Amino acid sequence: MAAPRRRCTGLVRSLFGAWQLGPQAGREWVASPGSLLGNQARCVSCVGGAFSSSPLLAAASGRYGQDSALDRILGFSQPDSSLAPSVPAVSVHRDEQNLLLVHTPDMPENPRVLRVVLLGTPNAGKSTLSNQLLGRKVFPVSKKVHTTRCQALGVITEKEAQVILLDTPGIISPVKQKRHHLELSLLEDPWKSMESADLVVVLVDVSDKWTRSQLSPQVLQCLTCFSQVPSILVLNKVDCLKQKSVLLELTAALTEGVVNGKKLNIKKAVHLGTPCPSPATRDPNTHSVRNPQRIGWPYFQEIFMLSALNNKDVNTLKQYLLAQAKPGPWEFHSGVLTSQTPEEICANKIREKLLEYLPEEVPYSVQQKTVIWEEGPSGELMIQQNLLVPKESHMRILIGQKGLLISQIAQEVGRDLMDIFLCDVNIRLSVKLLK
């Protein structure tokens, strides 16, 4: 029982460090929290992670947890997984992760595969849903928009079926991309993903009363340009609605009263009012769909109403996706969970916390640089990342009173990474002023 519980019993330790002023400004030192009182902090380092006294194991599970994908490739014995499908861990070594991505898939005799694109406006809950479908939180999630900056790939493998999830950035207009100086990937990745999709999942946040009554012009344009790709509608965050009858009206509006070629017999429950056209609709630089008056899509095959945080709801959708997989060769080994490198996962997790805890534009100005990524003496993963900020005021905000905020961020990131890598994690975050 000791080994499987390593990540649950590990102790989270936090240390604070400071960047001294004056002639010693070029040196970092580690101090106890009490010694920071009365000092003007220029840099704070924090360690959050877990440590275990368990001996190292010869099998990869000693570092990556039981049922490691590398173990399966090397032929180590595995626990009985007949009762429930196991979720593989991600390797902490980039070379091993890359090797697994190109490894010959361990397909059964009759493999099936499905490529799924999650499409929706920013902050609709695509990454949250992806994480729940995968069983591990490998994609960053926050309440702020544009948390996902580029396309990320997740893989669900159960029995003979493999579902490949393409978690895309929230779809935006070219005008918004230019106006806010956003990365080109935010504009291009959703469209690139559609080119290889077998199924499109359109996600709508029903808790947002300003956008829920119509599909965005960009989503409609994407659906129109790739109308040959089957699509389903997922109404997300239904737990936030006080009046469930609103769902009937939303369904009628977003599907134009037609699902899978059949007319819906929905009596009007609540008057939602005439939806206001979005700025992107009125902007002459925005590409229009064939019918500029269209607010819904009458070609959805199915509708799902769920909360992405509810495991039972998500499992219903997951089983539907697995059932839709068509005969064909798998693209990945069953041990692959995501195409991201471990360093990318770590950077995204830190960025997730920055977006969650820092106000307004502050988190968007933070630059991240990983300076240490190595295995410690007891097999734990040692990480150090520098967080570079452009202003001293931003530095003070990120450090927090007595270094508590940066400590909290490091601890939460450490816990999240332990669940993804299934090994102990020791992470140090240093806040520095950008030169």
C-alpha positions in Angstrom: 0.0 0.0 0.0 2.9 2.4 0.6 3.9 3.0 -3.0 0.5 3.8 -4.5 -0.1 6.3 -1.7 3.2 8.2 -2.1 1.6 11.3 -3.6 -1.1 11.3 -1.0 1.2 11.0 2.1 4.0 13.3 0.9 4.6 16.3 3.0 4.3 19.8 1.4 7.1 22.0 2.5 7.4 25.7 1.9 10.5 27.9 2.1 10.8 31.6 1.5 13.7 33.4 0.0 14.6 37.0 -0.6 16.7 39.1 -2.9 18.8 41.4 -0.8 19.2 45.1 -1.6 22.5 47.0 -1.7 25.9 45.4 -2.5 24.6 41.9 -2.0 21.8 42.3 -4.7 23.3 39.8 -7.0 22.9 36.9 -4.6 19.8 34.8 -3.6 19.4 33.5 -0.1 16.9 31.3 1.6 15.5 32.5 4.9 12.8 31.5 7.3 9.5 33.4 7.1 10.2 35.3 10.2 13.5 36.8 8.9 11.6 38.4 6.0 9.8 40.7 8.3 11.1 44.3 8.1 12.9 43.6 4.8 11.9 44.9 1.4 11.8 41.8 -0.7 13.1 42.0 -4.2 12.8 38.3 -5.0 11.0 35.5 -3.3 11.6 31.8 -3.8 9.2 29.2 -2.6 9.3 25.4 -2.6 6.0 23.5 -2.6 6.0 19.8 -3.2 6.1 16.4 -1.6 8.8 14.2 -0.2 8.8 10.5 0.6 11.2 8.1 2.3 10.2 5.2 0.0 13.1 3.5 -1.7 13.5 3.9 -5.5 12.1 1.1 -7.6 13.7 -0.4 -10.6 10.4 -0.1 -12.6 9.3 3.2 -13.9 6.4 3.1 -11.5 8.9 4.1 -8.8 9.0 7.5 -10.5 5.8 7.7 -12.4 3.3 5.7 -10.4 1.7 2.3 -11.0 0.6 1.4 -14.6 3.3 3.7 -16.0 3.3 3.7 -19.8 7.0 3.1 -19.8 6.6 0.1 -17.6 4.2 -1.4 -20.2 6.7 -0.8 -23.0 9.5 -2.4 -21.0 7.4 -5.3 -20.0 7.1 -4.8 -16.3 4.1 -6.5 -14.7 1.0 -4.4 -14.1 -1.8 -4.4 -11.5 -5.2 -5.9 -12.5 -7.1 -3.1 -14.3 -10.1 -5.1 -15.3 -12.3 -3.4 -12.7 -11.8 0.2 -14.0 -9.8 1.8 -16.8 -6.6 3.2 -15.5 -5.4 6.8 -16.4 -1.7 6.8 -17.3 0.7 9.2 -15.7 2.9 11.6 -17.7 6.6 11.0 -17.8 8.7 13.7 -16.1 11.4 13.3 -18.7 10.9 15.0 -22.1 12.8 12.3 -24.0 10.7 9.5 -22.6 7.5 11.4 -23.3 8.6 12.0 -26.9 9.6 8.4 -27.2 6.2 7.3 -26.1 4.5 9.7 -28.5 6.2 8.0 -31.5 6.0 4.5 -30.1 4.0 2.0 -32.1 0.5 1.9 -30.7 -0.4 -1.2 -28.8 -3.7 -1.7 -30.7 -6.1 -4.6 -30.1 -7.4 -6.7 -33.1 -10.3 -4.4 -33.9 -9.1 -0.8 -33.0 -11.4 2.2 -33.3 -10.5 5.9 -33.3 -12.2 9.3 -33.1 -10.6 12.8 -33.4 -12.7 15.3 -31.5 -12.4 19.1 -31.6 -13.8 21.1 -28.7 -15.0 24.4 -30.1 -16.4 27.4 -28.2 -15.9 31.0 -27.1 -13.2 31.9 -24.6 -13.9 30.7 -21.0 -16.7 28.3 -22.1 -15.2 25.5 -20.1 -13.4 23.5 -22.8 -10.2 22.8 -20.8 -12.2 21.9 -17.7 -14.3 19.4 -19.7 -11.2 18.0 -21.4 -9.5 17.5 -18.0 -12.6 15.6 -16.7 -12.8 13.5 -19.7 -9.1 12.6 -19.5 -9.2 11.9 -15.7 -6.2 14.2 -15.0 -5.9 18.0 -15.0 -3.3 18.3 -17.7 -4.8 21.5 -19.3 -4.7 24.9 -17.6 -8.0 26.2 -16.3 -8.9 29.7 -14.9 -11.8 32.1 -14.9 -9.9 34.6 -17.0 -10.1 34.4 -20.8 -7.4 32.9 -23.1 -6.0 30.5 -20.5 -5.4 28.1 -23.4 -2.9 29.8 -25.7 -2.5 27.1 -28.3 -3.9 23.7 -29.3 -3.3 20.9 -26.9 -4.0 17.2 -27.4 -5.3 14.7 -24.9 -5.9 11.0 -25.4 -8.6 8.7 -24.0 -8.0 5.0 -24.5 -10.5 2.4 -23.3 -10.6 -1.2 -24.5 -10.5 -1.1 -28.3 -11.5 2.6 -28.7 -9.2 5.7 -28.7 -10.6 9.2 -28.6 -8.2 12.1 -29.4 -9.3 15.4 -27.8 -8.1 18.6 -29.4 -8.5 21.3 -26.8 -8.4 24.5 -28.8 -8.1 28.2 -27.6 -11.4 30.0 -27.4 -12.3 31.0 -31.0 -11.9 34.7 -31.6 -12.2 37.2 -34.5 -9.2 38.6 -36.4 -10.2 42.0 -35.2 -10.0 41.0 -31.6 -6.7 39.3 -32.1 -5.1 42.4 -33.6 -6.8 44.8 -31.1 -5.5 43.0 -28.1 -2.2 41.9 -29.6 -3.0 38.2 -29.0 -0.9 35.3 -30.3 -1.7 34.2 -33.8 -2.3 30.7 -32.4 -5.4 31.9 -30.7 -6.9 32.8 -34.1 -5.5 29.9 -36.2 -5.5 26.8 -34.1 -9.3 26.2 -33.9 -9.4 26.3 -37.7 -6.4 24.0 -38.1 -7.9 21.5 -35.7 -11.1 21.3 -37.8 -9.2 20.0 -40.8 -8.6 16.6 -39.2 -11.7 16.4 -37.0 -14.2 13.4 -37.0 -16.5 15.1 -34.6 -17.0 18.7 -33.3 -18.2 19.4 -29.8 -19.6 22.9 -29.5 -19.5 24.1 -25.9 -21.8 26.9 -24.7 -21.7 28.4 -21.2 -25.3 28.7 -20.2 -24.4 30.7 -17.1 -23.4 33.6 -19.3 -26.6 35.4 -20.0 -24.9 37.8 -22.5 -23.7 35.1 -24.9 -25.7 32.0 -24.2 -28.7 32.7 -26.5 -26.7 32.5 -29.8 -23.6 30.8 -31.2 -20.8 33.3 -31.8 -20.3 34.4 -35.5 -16.8 32.7 -35.5 -18.2 29.4 -34.2 -21.0 29.5 -36.9 -18.4 30.3 -39.6 -16.3 27.4 -38.5 -19.3 25.0 -38.5 -20.4 26.3 -41.9 -16.9 25.9 -43.5 -16.6 22.4 -42.2 -20.3 21.4 -42.4 -19.3 17.9 -43.5 -17.9 17.2 -40.0 -20.6 15.8 -37.6 -21.2 18.1 -34.6 -22.9 17.9 -31.2 -24.0 20.6 -28.8 -22.9 20.6 -25.1 -24.6 23.1 -22.8 -22.2 23.5 -20.0 -22.5 24.9 -16.4 -26.2 23.9 -16.2 -25.8 23.7 -12.4 -25.5 27.5 -12.4 -29.0 28.0 -13.7 -31.8 28.7 -11.2 -34.5 28.2 -13.8 -33.9 24.9 -15.6 -36.7 25.8 -18.0 -34.3 28.3 -19.6 -32.5 25.2 -21.1 -35.5 24.5 -23.3 -35.5 27.9 -24.8 -31.7 27.9 -25.3 -31.9 24.5 -27.0 -34.5 25.9 -29.5 -32.4 29.0 -30.2 -29.0 27.3 -30.6 -30.3 24.4 -32.8 -32.9 26.5 -34.7 -35.4 23.9 -33.4 -33.8 21.0 -35.3 -31.6 18.2 -33.9 -30.5 15.2 -36.0 -32.8 16.2 -38.8 -35.9 16.2 -36.5 -37.9 19.2 -35.4 -38.0 19.7 -31.7 -41.4 20.0 -30.0 -40.5 22.6 -27.4 -43.1 24.9 -25.9 -41.9 28.4 -25.2 -40.8 28.4 -21.6 -39.0 31.7 -21.0 -38.6 34.7 -23.3 -34.9 35.3 -23.6 -35.3 38.5 -25.6 -33.6 39.4 -28.8 -29.9 38.6 -28.5 -27.7 41.6 -29.1 -25.3 41.1 -32.0 -21.7 40.9 -30.8 -19.2 43.6 -31.9 -17.5 40.9 -34.1 -20.8 40.6 -36.1 -21.0 44.3 -36.8 -17.3 44.7 -37.6 -16.8 44.9 -41.4 -13.5 43.1 -41.1 -15.1 40.0 -39.7 -15.8 37.2 -42.1 -19.6 36.5 -42.3 -21.3 33.1 -42.4 -23.6 32.3 -45.3 -26.7 33.5 -43.3 -25.7 36.6 -41.3 -29.0 36.4 -39.4 -28.4 32.8 -38.1 -27.8 32.5 -34.4 -28.0 28.7 -34.2 -27.0 25.5 -36.0 -29.7 23.1 -37.2 -27.3 20.2 -37.9 -26.3 19.1 -34.4 -26.6 15.3 -34.1 -27.0 15.3 -30.3 -27.4 17.6 -27.3 -25.8 17.2 -23.9 -26.7 19.3 -20.9 -24.1 19.0 -18.1 -21.7 20.5 -15.6 -18.1 19.9 -16.5 -17.4 19.4 -12.8 -19.9 16.6 -12.4 -18.3 13.2 -13.0 -21.5 11.5 -13.8 -22.5 14.0 -16.4 -19.1 13.9 -18.0 -19.0 10.2 -18.1 -22.2 10.1 -20.1 -20.5 12.3 -22.7 -17.3 10.2 -22.5 -19.2 7.0 -23.2 -20.9 8.6 -26.2 -17.6 9.7 -27.7 -16.1 6.2 -27.2 -19.1 4.7 -28.9 -18.7 7.1 -31.9 -15.2 5.9 -32.6 -14.9 4.3 -36.1 -12.8 1.4 -37.2 -9.3 2.5 -37.8 -5.7 2.3 -36.4 -4.9 4.1 -33.2 -2.6 7.1 -33.5 -1.0 6.7 -30.0 0.2 4.1 -27.6 -2.4 3.5 -24.8 0.0 5.0 -22.3 -0.2 8.5 -23.9 -2.3 11.0 -22.0 -1.3 14.2 -23.7 1.1 15.5 -26.4 2.4 18.2 -24.1 6.0 18.0 -22.7 6.3 17.8 -18.9 7.9 21.3 -19.0 4.9 22.7 -20.9 2.5 21.1 -18.4 4.4 22.6 -15.5 4.6 26.1 -17.1 0.8 26.0 -17.9 0.0 25.0 -14.3 2.0 27.9 -12.9 0.3 30.2 -15.4 -3.1 28.9 -14.4 -2.4 29.9 -10.8 -1.1 33.3 -11.8 -4.3 33.9 -13.8 -6.4 32.7 -10.8 -4.7 34.8 -8.1 -3.4 38.0 -9.8 -5.6 40.9 -10.7 -6.5 42.3 -14.1 -3.5 42.5 -16.6 -0.8 41.5 -14.1 -0.6 37.7 -14.9 -0.4 38.4 -18.7 2.8 40.4 -18.2 4.6 37.6 -16.3 7.4 35.8 -18.2 8.3 32.3 -17.2 11.7 30.7 -17.4 12.5 27.2 -16.2 16.1 27.0 -14.9 16.1 23.6 -13.1 14.4 20.4 -14.1 16.1 17.3 -12.7 15.6 14.2 -10.5 16.5 14.7 -6.8 18.5 12.3 -4.6 15.3 10.5 -3.5 13.7 10.2 -6.9 11.6 13.4 -6.5 11.3 15.9 -9.4 13.2 19.1 -8.7 11.9 22.2 -10.5 13.0 25.8 -10.3 11.2 28.4 -12.4 11.9 32.2 -12.5 8.9 34.5 -12.8 10.0 37.8 -14.5 7.8 40.8 -14.0 8.1 44.3 -15.6 7.2 46.4 -12.6 8.1 46.4 -8.9 4.4 46.9 -8.1 3.7 43.6 -9.9 6.5 42.0 -8.0 5.0 43.0 -4.7 1.5 41.7 -5.8 2.9 38.4 -6.9 5.0 37.8 -3.7 2.1 38.8 -1.5 2.2 39.8 2.2 5.2 38.1 3.8 5.6 35.9 0.7 2.3 34.0 1.4 0.9 34.3 -2.1 3.9 32.9 -4.0 4.1 30.2 -1.4 0.5 29.2 -1.9 0.9 29.2 -5.7 4.0 26.9 -5.4 2.2 24.5 -3.1 -0.9 24.2 -5.3 1.2 23.7 -8.4 3.2 21.0 -6.6 0.1 19.1 -5.7 -1.3 19.4 -9.2 1.9 18.1 -10.7 2.1 15.2 -8.3 -1.3 14.1 -9.6 -0.2 14.3 -13.2 3.3 12.8 -12.9 2.5 10.5 -10.0 5.8 11.2 -8.3 7.0 13.6 -5.5 7.5 17.2 -6.7 9.8 19.8 -5.2 9.1 23.2 -6.9 10.8 26.5 -6.3 9.4 29.8 -7.8 11.6 32.9 -7.9 10.1 36.3 -8.6 12.4 38.7 -10.2 12.2 42.1 -11.8 12.6 42.0 -15.6 15.8 43.8 -16.7 
